[in-house]
Amino acid sequence: MNRKTFLKRLFQLSVIGAFPLLYSWKIEPFWLEFVERKLPIKNLPDELEGKILMQISDLHVGNRFDWNFLIDSFRKAKSFNPDFVVYTGDFVNHGSAEDHLHLEKVMQYAVHGKLATFGILGNHDYGARWENIKSSEKTCEILENHGVTMLNNRQQESHGLNFIGFEDLWSPNFNPMEVMKEYDPSLANIVLCHNPDVCDIDVWNGYQGWILSGHTHGGQCRIPGIITPILPVKNRKYVSGEINLNDGRMLYINRALGHSFQVRFMVRPEITVFTLTQA
């Protein structure tokens, strides 16, 4: 091989090697997927059959990626005309004053349900080391001011659908039994729980039904069936999508709309569009 051929081959290999890096940095983090699926609910009123429930999770508004992507995603999401919208935590990345300022701008374009819009907090909403109560309170204030009803260890019924909201597992306010002691199995219930590891803790009081979570981002970078190097949960089964917990509970883990760092590989950002059906 002469020098010219060697340099040509070296250039070709460099381009091939750089493509996955550019793709995971500049393309996939902004390649939104709307995942459409059915959500069978026990005791669902007849009038809610076929209604749309949209799950949006893990916005991570901060300085690590262009959050205008979130605004653009919200605009696209509104075309589904959802009846219910739930936000399942991690609205900001660091919980700083700058994050909250940017969250104000993003939530001006928030997606709302025609019937109701609910939210819960995630660990990042509690700032550094997940313990800044004032940061979480400021996040709640912003969200409430923009039409999101926050369910902090409490439940609220809307048009025959009962939403049960947990505080985050890693937060100082984690106390799910505060609300689960009042669990009524005769209602059409849905639990909103940011961190899916809560599914393995004895706090459920016999709950039967769906749990909508986020937190994992689907690993952000993975090769399905081979490796998911970064997963912030103890139970490594909790990656993304539907998981049957085999005790009457069904878990759905949203892959997140935003990201802690601007990198994704084989884990596209997600907004989930559920069609409610009777179980």
C-alpha positions as a Markdown table, in Angstrom:
| # | Residue | x | y | z |
|---|---|---|---|---|
| 1 | Met | 0.0 | 0.0 | 0.0 |
| 2 | Asn | 1.5 | 3.3 | -1.0 |
| 3 | Arg | 1.3 | 6.5 | 1.0 |
| 4 | Lys | -1.6 | 8.0 | -1.1 |
| 5 | Thr | -3.8 | 4.8 | -0.7 |
| 6 | Phe | -2.9 | 4.6 | 3.1 |
| 7 | Leu | -4.1 | 8.2 | 3.7 |
| 8 | Lys | -7.2 | 7.6 | 1.7 |
| 9 | Arg | -8.1 | 4.5 | 3.7 |
| 10 | Leu | -7.3 | 6.4 | 7.0 |
| 11 | Phe | -9.6 | 9.2 | 6.0 |
| 12 | Gln | -12.4 | 6.8 | 5.1 |
| 13 | Leu | -12.1 | 5.0 | 8.5 |
| 14 | Ser | -12.1 | 8.3 | 10.3 |
| 15 | Val | -15.3 | 9.4 | 8.6 |
| 16 | Ile | -16.9 | 6.0 | 9.4 |
| 17 | Gly | -15.8 | 6.2 | 13.0 |
| 18 | Ala | -17.0 | 9.7 | 13.5 |
| 19 | Phe | -20.5 | 9.1 | 12.1 |
| 20 | Pro | -21.8 | 7.2 | 15.3 |
| 21 | Leu | -20.5 | 10.0 | 17.4 |
| 22 | Leu | -22.1 | 12.8 | 15.4 |
| 23 | Tyr | -25.4 | 10.8 | 15.1 |
| 24 | Ser | -25.6 | 10.2 | 18.9 |
| 25 | Trp | -24.8 | 13.9 | 19.6 |
| 26 | Lys | -26.6 | 15.8 | 16.8 |
| 27 | Ile | -29.4 | 13.6 | 15.4 |
| 28 | Glu | -30.9 | 11.1 | 17.8 |
| 29 | Pro | -31.2 | 13.4 | 20.9 |
| 30 | Phe | -33.7 | 15.5 | 18.7 |
| 31 | Trp | -35.4 | 12.6 | 16.8 |
| 32 | Leu | -38.6 | 12.5 | 18.8 |
| 33 | Glu | -40.8 | 9.4 | 18.7 |
| 34 | Phe | -44.5 | 9.4 | 19.6 |
| 35 | Val | -45.1 | 5.9 | 21.0 |
| 36 | Glu | -48.8 | 5.0 | 20.5 |
| 37 | Arg | -50.3 | 2.1 | 22.5 |
| 38 | Lys | -53.4 | 1.1 | 24.4 |
| 39 | Leu | -53.8 | 1.4 | 28.2 |
| 40 | Pro | -56.4 | -1.0 | 29.6 |
| 41 | Ile | -57.8 | 0.3 | 32.9 |
| 42 | Lys | -59.9 | -1.6 | 35.4 |
| 43 | Asn | -63.2 | 0.1 | 36.3 |
| 44 | Leu | -62.8 | 2.6 | 33.4 |
| 45 | Pro | -66.1 | 4.5 | 32.9 |
| 46 | Asp | -67.7 | 3.9 | 29.5 |
| 47 | Glu | -67.4 | 7.6 | 28.6 |
| 48 | Leu | -63.6 | 7.4 | 28.8 |
| 49 | Glu | -63.2 | 4.6 | 26.4 |
| 50 | Gly | -61.0 | 5.7 | 23.5 |
| 51 | Lys | -59.9 | 8.9 | 25.3 |
| 52 | Ile | -56.2 | 9.9 | 24.9 |
| 53 | Leu | -53.8 | 10.1 | 27.8 |
| 54 | Met | -50.4 | 11.5 | 27.0 |
| 55 | Gln | -47.3 | 10.9 | 29.1 |
| 56 | Ile | -44.4 | 13.4 | 29.0 |
| 57 | Ser | -41.4 | 12.8 | 31.2 |
| 58 | Asp | -37.9 | 14.1 | 32.1 |
| 59 | Leu | -37.7 | 17.5 | 30.4 |
| 60 | His | -34.4 | 18.3 | 32.2 |
| 61 | Val | -34.6 | 22.0 | 31.3 |
| 62 | Gly | -31.1 | 23.4 | 31.9 |
| 63 | Asn | -27.9 | 24.3 | 30.1 |
| 64 | Arg | -26.8 | 20.9 | 28.7 |
| 65 | Phe | -28.9 | 20.9 | 25.6 |
| 66 | Asp | -31.0 | 23.3 | 23.5 |
| 67 | Trp | -34.4 | 23.2 | 25.3 |
| 68 | Asn | -36.1 | 24.8 | 22.4 |
| 69 | Phe | -36.4 | 21.2 | 21.2 |
| 70 | Leu | -38.9 | 20.7 | 24.1 |
| 71 | Ile | -41.0 | 23.6 | 22.8 |
| 72 | Asp | -41.0 | 22.2 | 19.3 |
| 73 | Ser | -42.0 | 18.8 | 20.7 |
| 74 | Phe | -44.8 | 20.3 | 22.6 |
| 75 | Arg | -46.2 | 21.9 | 19.4 |
| 76 | Lys | -46.1 | 18.5 | 17.7 |
| 77 | Ala | -47.7 | 16.8 | 20.7 |
| 78 | Lys | -50.7 | 19.2 | 20.7 |
| 79 | Ser | -51.8 | 17.7 | 17.3 |
| 80 | Phe | -52.9 | 14.6 | 19.2 |
| 81 | Asn | -55.4 | 16.7 | 21.1 |
| 82 | Pro | -55.0 | 14.7 | 24.3 |
| 83 | Asp | -57.8 | 14.4 | 26.9 |
| 84 | Phe | -55.4 | 13.9 | 29.8 |
| 85 | Val | -51.7 | 14.8 | 30.1 |
| 86 | Val | -49.3 | 13.6 | 32.8 |
| 87 | Tyr | -45.8 | 14.8 | 33.4 |
| 88 | Thr | -43.8 | 12.3 | 35.4 |
| 89 | Gly | -40.9 | 14.3 | 36.9 |
| 90 | Asp | -37.5 | 15.8 | 36.3 |
| 91 | Phe | -38.6 | 19.1 | 34.9 |
| 92 | Val | -35.3 | 20.8 | 35.5 |
| 93 | Asn | -31.7 | 19.5 | 35.5 |
| 94 | His | -29.9 | 21.2 | 38.4 |
| 95 | Gly | -32.8 | 23.1 | 40.2 |
| 96 | Ser | -30.9 | 26.4 | 39.8 |
| 97 | Ala | -32.4 | 29.8 | 39.4 |
| 98 | Glu | -31.4 | 29.8 | 35.8 |
| 99 | Asp | -33.1 | 26.4 | 35.3 |
| 100 | His | -36.3 | 27.8 | 36.8 |
| 101 | Leu | -36.1 | 30.8 | 34.5 |
| 102 | His | -35.8 | 28.6 | 31.5 |
| 103 | Leu | -38.6 | 26.3 | 32.8 |
| 104 | Glu | -40.9 | 29.3 | 32.8 |
| 105 | Lys | -40.2 | 29.9 | 29.1 |
| 106 | Val | -40.7 | 26.2 | 28.2 |
| 107 | Met | -44.0 | 25.8 | 30.1 |
| 108 | Gln | -45.6 | 28.7 | 28.3 |
| 109 | Tyr | -45.9 | 26.2 | 25.5 |
| 110 | Ala | -46.9 | 23.2 | 27.7 |
| 111 | Val | -49.3 | 20.5 | 26.4 |
| 112 | His | -52.5 | 20.4 | 28.4 |
| 113 | Gly | -55.3 | 17.8 | 28.5 |
| 114 | Lys | -58.8 | 18.8 | 27.6 |
| 115 | Leu | -60.0 | 17.2 | 30.8 |
| 116 | Ala | -57.0 | 17.4 | 33.2 |
| 117 | Thr | -53.2 | 17.8 | 33.4 |
| 118 | Phe | -51.2 | 16.4 | 36.3 |
| 119 | Gly | -47.6 | 16.2 | 37.3 |
| 120 | Ile | -45.2 | 14.7 | 39.9 |
| 121 | Leu | -41.7 | 15.6 | 40.8 |
| 122 | Gly | -38.5 | 13.8 | 40.0 |
| 123 | Asn | -35.1 | 13.7 | 41.8 |
| 124 | His | -33.6 | 16.5 | 39.7 |
| 125 | Asp | -36.4 | 18.8 | 40.8 |
| 126 | Tyr | -34.8 | 18.7 | 44.3 |
| 127 | Gly | -31.5 | 20.2 | 43.1 |
| 128 | Ala | -28.1 | 19.2 | 44.3 |
| 129 | Arg | -28.0 | 15.8 | 46.1 |
| 130 | Trp | -31.8 | 15.7 | 45.7 |
| 131 | Glu | -32.4 | 17.5 | 49.0 |
| 132 | Asn | -33.2 | 21.2 | 48.1 |
| 133 | Ile | -36.9 | 21.6 | 49.2 |
| 134 | Lys | -37.0 | 25.2 | 48.1 |
| 135 | Ser | -36.0 | 24.2 | 44.5 |
| 136 | Ser | -38.8 | 21.6 | 44.4 |
| 137 | Glu | -41.3 | 24.2 | 45.7 |
| 138 | Lys | -40.3 | 26.7 | 43.1 |
| 139 | Thr | -40.7 | 24.0 | 40.4 |
| 140 | Cys | -44.2 | 23.2 | 41.7 |
| 141 | Glu | -45.1 | 26.9 | 41.7 |
| 142 | Ile | -44.0 | 27.3 | 38.1 |
| 143 | Leu | -46.0 | 24.2 | 37.0 |
| 144 | Glu | -49.1 | 25.1 | 38.9 |
| 145 | Asn | -49.0 | 28.6 | 37.3 |
| 146 | His | -48.9 | 27.0 | 33.9 |
| 147 | Gly | -51.9 | 24.7 | 34.4 |
| 148 | Val | -50.3 | 21.5 | 35.8 |
| 149 | Thr | -51.9 | 20.1 | 38.9 |
| 150 | Met | -49.1 | 18.7 | 41.1 |
| 151 | Leu | -49.8 | 15.4 | 42.9 |
| 152 | Asn | -47.3 | 15.3 | 45.8 |
| 153 | Asn | -48.1 | 12.2 | 47.7 |
| 154 | Arg | -51.8 | 12.7 | 47.0 |
| 155 | Gln | -54.5 | 11.6 | 44.6 |
| 156 | Gln | -57.1 | 13.4 | 42.5 |
| 157 | Glu | -60.0 | 12.1 | 40.5 |
| 158 | Ser | -60.9 | 13.7 | 37.2 |
| 159 | His | -63.9 | 12.6 | 35.0 |
| 160 | Gly | -63.9 | 9.1 | 36.5 |
| 161 | Leu | -60.1 | 8.5 | 36.3 |
| 162 | Asn | -58.2 | 8.6 | 39.6 |
| 163 | Phe | -54.6 | 9.7 | 39.5 |
| 164 | Ile | -52.3 | 8.8 | 42.4 |
| 165 | Gly | -49.0 | 10.8 | 42.6 |
| 166 | Phe | -45.9 | 9.8 | 44.5 |
| 167 | Glu | -43.1 | 12.1 | 45.5 |
| 168 | Asp | -39.7 | 10.9 | 44.3 |
| 169 | Leu | -37.9 | 7.9 | 45.8 |
| 170 | Trp | -34.7 | 9.8 | 46.4 |
| 171 | Ser | -36.3 | 13.0 | 47.8 |
| 172 | Pro | -36.7 | 14.0 | 51.4 |
| 173 | Asn | -40.5 | 13.9 | 50.8 |
| 174 | Phe | -40.8 | 10.3 | 49.7 |
| 175 | Asn | -43.8 | 8.9 | 51.6 |
| 176 | Pro | -46.1 | 6.9 | 49.3 |
| 177 | Met | -48.1 | 5.4 | 52.1 |
| 178 | Glu | -49.5 | 8.8 | 52.8 |
| 179 | Val | -51.6 | 8.4 | 49.8 |
| 180 | Met | -51.7 | 4.6 | 49.3 |
| 181 | Lys | -53.3 | 4.0 | 52.7 |
| 182 | Glu | -56.4 | 5.5 | 51.0 |
| 183 | Tyr | -56.2 | 3.4 | 47.9 |
| 184 | Asp | -59.6 | 2.4 | 46.7 |
| 185 | Pro | -59.6 | -0.6 | 44.3 |
| 186 | Ser | -63.1 | 0.2 | 43.1 |
| 187 | Leu | -61.8 | 3.3 | 41.2 |
| 188 | Ala | -60.2 | 3.5 | 37.8 |
| 189 | Asn | -56.7 | 4.2 | 39.2 |
| 190 | Ile | -53.4 | 5.2 | 37.6 |
| 191 | Val | -50.2 | 5.7 | 39.7 |
| 192 | Leu | -47.6 | 8.3 | 38.6 |
| 193 | Cys | -44.2 | 7.4 | 40.1 |
| 194 | His | -41.0 | 8.9 | 38.7 |
| 195 | Asn | -38.5 | 6.2 | 39.8 |
| 196 | Pro | -39.6 | 2.6 | 38.9 |
| 197 | Asp | -37.5 | 1.1 | 41.7 |
| 198 | Val | -40.4 | 2.0 | 44.0 |
| 199 | Cys | -42.2 | -1.0 | 42.4 |
| 200 | Asp | -40.0 | -3.3 | 44.5 |
| 201 | Ile | -40.7 | -1.5 | 47.8 |
| 202 | Asp | -43.6 | -2.7 | 50.1 |
| 203 | Val | -45.8 | 0.5 | 49.8 |
| 204 | Trp | -48.5 | -0.6 | 47.4 |
| 205 | Asn | -51.3 | -1.8 | 49.7 |
| 206 | Gly | -52.6 | -4.4 | 47.3 |
| 207 | Tyr | -52.6 | -2.0 | 44.3 |
| 208 | Gln | -53.7 | -3.5 | 41.0 |
| 209 | Gly | -53.2 | -1.4 | 37.8 |
| 210 | Trp | -50.8 | 0.7 | 35.8 |
| 211 | Ile | -47.8 | 2.6 | 37.1 |
| 212 | Leu | -46.4 | 5.3 | 34.8 |
| 213 | Ser | -42.7 | 6.1 | 35.4 |
| 214 | Gly | -39.7 | 7.8 | 33.8 |
| 215 | His | -36.2 | 8.4 | 35.3 |
| 216 | Thr | -34.2 | 5.9 | 33.4 |
| 217 | His | -34.2 | 7.6 | 30.0 |
| 218 | Gly | -34.1 | 4.1 | 28.6 |
| 219 | Gly | -30.4 | 4.3 | 29.4 |
| 220 | Gln | -29.9 | 7.0 | 26.8 |
| 221 | Cys | -27.3 | 4.9 | 25.1 |
| 222 | Arg | -27.6 | 1.2 | 24.6 |
| 223 | Ile | -27.5 | -1.8 | 22.3 |
| 224 | Pro | -30.8 | -3.6 | 23.1 |
| 225 | Gly | -30.2 | -7.1 | 24.3 |
| 226 | Ile | -26.5 | -6.6 | 24.7 |
| 227 | Ile | -25.6 | -3.6 | 26.9 |
| 228 | Thr | -27.1 | -0.7 | 28.7 |
| 229 | Pro | -24.1 | 0.8 | 30.5 |
| 230 | Ile | -25.8 | 3.6 | 32.4 |
| 231 | Leu | -29.1 | 2.9 | 34.2 |
| 232 | Pro | -29.9 | 4.8 | 37.4 |
| 233 | Val | -32.0 | 2.0 | 39.0 |
| 234 | Lys | -31.2 | -0.9 | 41.3 |
| 235 | Asn | -33.5 | -3.3 | 39.3 |
| 236 | Arg | -31.7 | -3.6 | 35.9 |
| 237 | Lys | -35.0 | -4.9 | 34.4 |
| 238 | Tyr | -36.4 | -1.5 | 34.6 |
| 239 | Val | -35.1 | 0.0 | 31.3 |
| 240 | Ser | -38.1 | 1.2 | 29.2 |
| 241 | Gly | -41.5 | 0.3 | 27.9 |
| 242 | Glu | -44.1 | -2.1 | 29.3 |
| 243 | Ile | -43.1 | -4.5 | 32.1 |
| 244 | Asn | -45.5 | -7.0 | 33.7 |
| 245 | Leu | -44.8 | -7.1 | 37.4 |
| 246 | Asn | -46.8 | -10.4 | 37.6 |
| 247 | Asp | -48.9 | -9.4 | 40.6 |
| 248 | Gly | -51.7 | -7.4 | 39.0 |
| 249 | Arg | -49.5 | -4.3 | 38.5 |
| 250 | Met | -48.2 | -3.2 | 35.1 |
| 251 | Leu | -45.3 | -0.7 | 34.7 |
| 252 | Tyr | -44.6 | 1.6 | 31.8 |
| 253 | Ile | -41.3 | 3.4 | 31.7 |
| 254 | Asn | -41.1 | 6.4 | 29.4 |
| 255 | Arg | -37.7 | 6.9 | 27.7 |
| 256 | Ala | -37.8 | 10.7 | 28.5 |
| 257 | Leu | -38.2 | 13.7 | 26.2 |
| 258 | Gly | -35.1 | 15.6 | 27.4 |
| 259 | His | -31.8 | 14.3 | 28.6 |
| 260 | Ser | -29.2 | 15.0 | 31.3 |
| 261 | Phe | -26.5 | 15.2 | 28.6 |
| 262 | Gln | -27.0 | 15.7 | 24.9 |
| 263 | Val | -26.3 | 12.1 | 23.8 |
| 264 | Arg | -28.5 | 9.2 | 22.7 |
| 265 | Phe | -27.8 | 6.0 | 20.9 |
| 266 | Met | -30.7 | 3.6 | 19.9 |
| 267 | Val | -32.9 | 5.3 | 22.6 |
| 268 | Arg | -34.9 | 8.0 | 20.9 |
| 269 | Pro | -36.7 | 10.6 | 23.0 |
| 270 | Glu | -40.3 | 9.7 | 23.6 |
| 271 | Ile | -43.7 | 11.1 | 24.2 |
| 272 | Thr | -46.2 | 8.3 | 24.9 |
| 273 | Val | -49.8 | 8.5 | 23.6 |
| 274 | Phe | -52.1 | 6.1 | 25.3 |
| 275 | Thr | -55.6 | 5.2 | 24.2 |
| 276 | Leu | -57.7 | 4.3 | 27.2 |
| 277 | Thr | -59.6 | 1.1 | 27.1 |
| 278 | Gln | -61.5 | -1.0 | 29.6 |
| 279 | Ala | -59.5 | -3.9 | 31.1 |
